Amino acid sequence: MKRPAAAPVYRRRTPPSQRAGTGRIVVSTHIPAKSLMRMLGPKGSPSAANLSSILTALQMTEGIQFDLALKR
């Protein structure tokens, strides 16, 4: 006896430019939204320059402050 196929799950996809304030980061960094999502995804690997521009944009748009220090 064959089992019935499971009903498909429908999810509404939110465009990357509308996710959690990424639109402002895209405008500030001049990095395309799709590239930004890939960089920050589970398998992403942003370059130091892109990571720096993202952190700078967050500081300017969200008022977040980062304190970085070398640890020996």
C-alpha positions in Angstrom: 0.0 0.0 0.0 1.4 3.4 -1.0 1.5 6.3 1.5 0.0 9.6 0.4 2.4 12.4 -0.3 2.8 15.0 2.4 1.2 18.3 1.8 3.6 21.0 0.7 4.5 23.7 3.2 4.1 27.2 1.9 6.2 29.9 3.4 6.1 33.6 2.6 9.6 34.7 1.6 10.7 38.2 2.7 13.0 39.9 0.2 16.5 40.3 1.6 16.3 44.1 1.5 13.4 44.0 3.9 14.9 41.7 6.5 15.8 43.1 9.9 16.9 46.5 8.7 19.3 45.2 5.9 18.0 47.9 3.6 19.9 50.6 5.5 23.0 48.5 5.7 22.8 47.8 1.9 22.6 51.5 1.2 25.4 52.4 3.7 27.9 49.7 2.5 27.0 49.6 -1.2 27.0 45.8 -1.0 24.1 44.2 -2.9 21.4 42.6 -0.6 21.9 39.2 -2.0 25.6 39.3 -1.5 25.1 40.6 2.1 22.8 37.7 2.9 25.3 35.2 1.5 28.2 36.7 3.4 26.3 36.6 6.7 24.7 33.2 6.1 25.9 29.9 7.7 28.4 29.2 4.9 29.4 32.8 4.3 32.9 34.1 4.5 33.0 37.9 4.3 36.3 39.6 3.5 37.9 41.8 6.2 37.0 44.9 4.1 33.3 43.9 3.8 33.1 42.9 7.4 34.6 46.3 8.4 32.1 48.2 6.2 29.2 46.2 7.7 30.3 47.0 11.3 30.9 50.6 10.4 27.4 50.8 8.9 25.9 49.2 12.0 27.7 51.7 14.2 26.3 54.6 12.1 22.8 53.4 11.6 22.0 51.6 14.8 24.2 53.5 17.3 26.1 50.3 18.2 29.7 50.8 19.6 32.3 48.1 19.2 35.5 48.0 21.3 38.1 45.9 19.7 41.4 45.0 21.3 44.2 42.6 20.6 44.7 39.8 23.1 48.0 38.2 23.7 
